[in-house]
Amino acid sequence: MSVPIIFEDKYVLCVSKPNNMVVHHAHHSRNVAEEMSLLQLIKDKKVLKVYPIHRLDRKTSGIILLAKEKEYVSKFQDLFTNNEIEKTYYGMVRGFSPESKKIDSPVKGRDANVHKEALTYLKTLEKITLKIPVKPYDSSRYSLVEFKPKTGRMHQLRVHANKISHPLIGDPKYGDKNHNIMFEKNFNCTNMFLHAGQLEFAHPFSSEKLNLKASFPKDWLHLFDKFSWKNPLT
């Protein structure tokens, strides 16, 4: 498996992570021998050890920044902490989502008993009604949305999409099982439709203004074509 490189300099490597790949294995993970992590793949292919600057779920595809030295990590992380980086994600959701919405709702952290403030801005880009029944209706509706998260909580976009009753297609935890099955059966799509599409920031070392984009995976492009939706990353 190859991982597309979006940007690289002496400080950072920016790649597009495939669906269903962990960034790195947790310590004592039972899956280490069974599956390749993103960091391991880069180490094998590029003979390069890199250090994650931010998180990306296993199920989420798209753009991720990796530092080339441990001491570079904090400078890039400051961009996220100080809200000096604009993150744009794309999702395919159940139903007709609102034209725009501010979702200001706490999300559980890694400690399941603690809720943390979380803020996401949503914009609807495309909509479609399919003549494919999904219980209890005789047709089904979907929307293509743009998410701009202003905080970085675990599963934030997945939880927020579900919170407004427009869960992500293919989300096994917060999604709608009936719609997930429909996409698998009719379109052969089993991945979760959440893609980290774009990062915009000023490079903390060179001050260069960067607008980095990760192309959509094949299943997204297949559905854009089928639904006559415009690709927002072109």
Secondary structure as the mmCIF struct_conf table of DSSP 4:
data_model
#
loop_
_struct_conf.conf_type_id
_struct_conf.id
_struct_conf.beg_label_comp_id
_struct_conf.beg_label_asym_id
_struct_conf.beg_label_seq_id
_struct_conf.end_label_comp_id
_struct_conf.end_label_asym_id
_struct_conf.end_label_seq_id
STRN STRN1 ILE A 5 GLU A 8
BEND BEND1 LYS A 10 TYR A 11
STRN STRN2 VAL A 12 LYS A 17
HELX_LH_PP_P HELX_LH_PP_P1 PRO A 18 PRO A 18
TURN_TY1_P TURN_TY1_P1 ASN A 19 ASN A 20
BEND BEND2 VAL A 23 HIS A 24
HELX_LH_PP_P HELX_LH_PP_P2 HIS A 25 ALA A 26
TURN_TY1_P TURN_TY1_P2 HIS A 27 HIS A 28
TURN_TY1_P TURN_TY1_P3 ARG A 30 GLU A 34
BEND BEND3 GLU A 35 GLU A 35
HELX_RH_AL_P HELX_RH_AL_P1 LEU A 38 LYS A 46
STRN STRN3 TYR A 51 PRO A 52
BEND BEND4 ILE A 53 HIS A 54
TURN_TY1_P TURN_TY1_P4 ARG A 58 LYS A 59
STRN STRN4 SER A 61 ALA A 67
BEND BEND5 LYS A 68 GLU A 69
HELX_RH_3T_P HELX_RH_3T_P1 LYS A 70 TYR A 72
HELX_RH_AL_P HELX_RH_AL_P2 VAL A 73 THR A 81
TURN_TY1_P TURN_TY1_P5 ASN A 82 ASN A 83
STRN STRN5 ILE A 85 ARG A 94
BEND BEND6 GLY A 95 GLY A 95
BEND BEND7 GLU A 99 GLU A 99
STRN STRN6 SER A 100 ASP A 104
STRN STRN7 VAL A 107 LYS A 108
BEND BEND8 ARG A 110 ASP A 111
TURN_TY1_P TURN_TY1_P6 ALA A 112 ASN A 113
STRN STRN8 HIS A 115 LYS A 116
STRN STRN9 LEU A 119 LEU A 130
BEND BEND9 LYS A 131 LYS A 131
STRN STRN10 VAL A 134 VAL A 134
TURN_TY1_P TURN_TY1_P7 LYS A 135 PRO A 136
STRN STRN11 TYR A 137 TYR A 137
BEND BEND10 ASP A 138 SER A 139
STRN STRN12 SER A 140 PRO A 149
BEND BEND11 LYS A 150 THR A 151
TURN_TY1_P TURN_TY1_P8 MET A 154 HIS A 155
HELX_RH_AL_P HELX_RH_AL_P3 GLN A 156 LYS A 163
TURN_TY1_P TURN_TY1_P9 ILE A 164 SER A 165
HELX_LH_PP_P HELX_LH_PP_P3 PRO A 167 PRO A 167
STRN STRN13 LEU A 168 LEU A 168
TURN_TY1_P TURN_TY1_P10 ILE A 169 GLY A 170
TURN_TY1_P TURN_TY1_P11 PRO A 172 TYR A 174
BEND BEND12 GLY A 175 GLY A 175
HELX_RH_AL_P HELX_RH_AL_P4 LYS A 177 PHE A 187
BEND BEND13 ASN A 191 ASN A 191
STRN STRN14 LEU A 194 ALA A 202
TURN_TY1_P TURN_TY1_P12 PRO A 204 SER A 206
STRN STRN15 LYS A 209 LYS A 213
HELX_LH_PP_P HELX_LH_PP_P4 SER A 215 PRO A 217
HELX_RH_AL_P HELX_RH_AL_P5 LYS A 218 PHE A 227
TURN_TY1_P TURN_TY1_P13 SER A 228 SER A 228
TURN_TY1_P TURN_TY1_P14 PRO A 232 LEU A 233
#
